[in-house]
Amino acid sequence: MPVHARGRLQALRRTLAEIGGVSAPLIGGFLVDKFNPGVPFLAYAPLLILAAVLLAVMARETLEK
């Protein structure tokens, strides 16, 4: 990744994290209200598993030994 793009990438990552941090509980509450408490789990579990797999496969360690 080019050095000049790191700040923009970090800003984009934080923006998406903040949007997710605000919207995920709202969507989860809406799903509980409309359906039942198990629905948000079924909606979020595949996304969390996908995130874990992508992190394990694609993220590289930056610590030099």
C-alpha positions in Angstrom: 0.0 0.0 0.0 1.4 3.4 -0.9 2.4 5.5 2.1 0.3 8.5 1.1 -2.9 6.4 1.1 -2.6 5.1 4.6 -4.3 8.1 6.3 -7.3 7.8 3.9 -7.6 4.1 4.4 -7.5 4.5 8.2 -10.1 7.3 8.0 -12.4 5.1 5.9 -11.9 2.1 8.3 -12.8 4.2 11.3 -15.8 5.8 9.5 -17.2 2.3 8.6 -16.6 1.1 12.1 -18.5 4.0 13.6 -21.4 3.6 11.2 -21.5 -0.1 12.1 -21.2 0.6 15.8 -24.3 2.9 15.7 -26.4 1.0 13.1 -25.9 -2.6 14.2 -27.7 -2.2 17.6 -30.5 -0.3 16.0 -31.0 -3.0 13.3 -30.7 -5.7 16.0 -33.4 -4.0 18.1 -35.6 -3.6 15.1 -35.3 -7.4 14.3 -36.0 -8.3 17.9 -39.1 -6.1 17.9 -40.5 -7.4 14.6 -39.5 -11.1 15.0 -37.9 -12.7 18.0 -34.6 -12.5 20.0 -33.0 -15.3 17.9 -33.2 -13.4 14.6 -30.4 -10.9 15.2 -28.1 -13.8 16.1 -29.0 -15.5 12.9 -28.5 -12.3 11.0 -25.2 -11.3 12.6 -23.5 -14.7 13.1 -22.7 -15.3 9.4 -21.3 -11.7 9.1 -19.0 -12.3 12.1 -17.9 -15.6 10.8 -17.1 -14.1 7.4 -15.1 -11.3 9.1 -13.1 -13.8 11.2 -12.3 -15.9 8.1 -11.3 -12.9 6.1 -9.1 -11.6 8.9 -7.4 -15.0 9.3 -6.8 -15.5 5.6 -6.1 -12.1 4.2 -4.6 -10.0 7.1 -0.9 -10.2 7.3 1.2 -9.8 10.5 3.1 -6.6 10.5 5.4 -7.4 13.5 8.9 -8.1 12.3 10.8 -10.8 14.2 
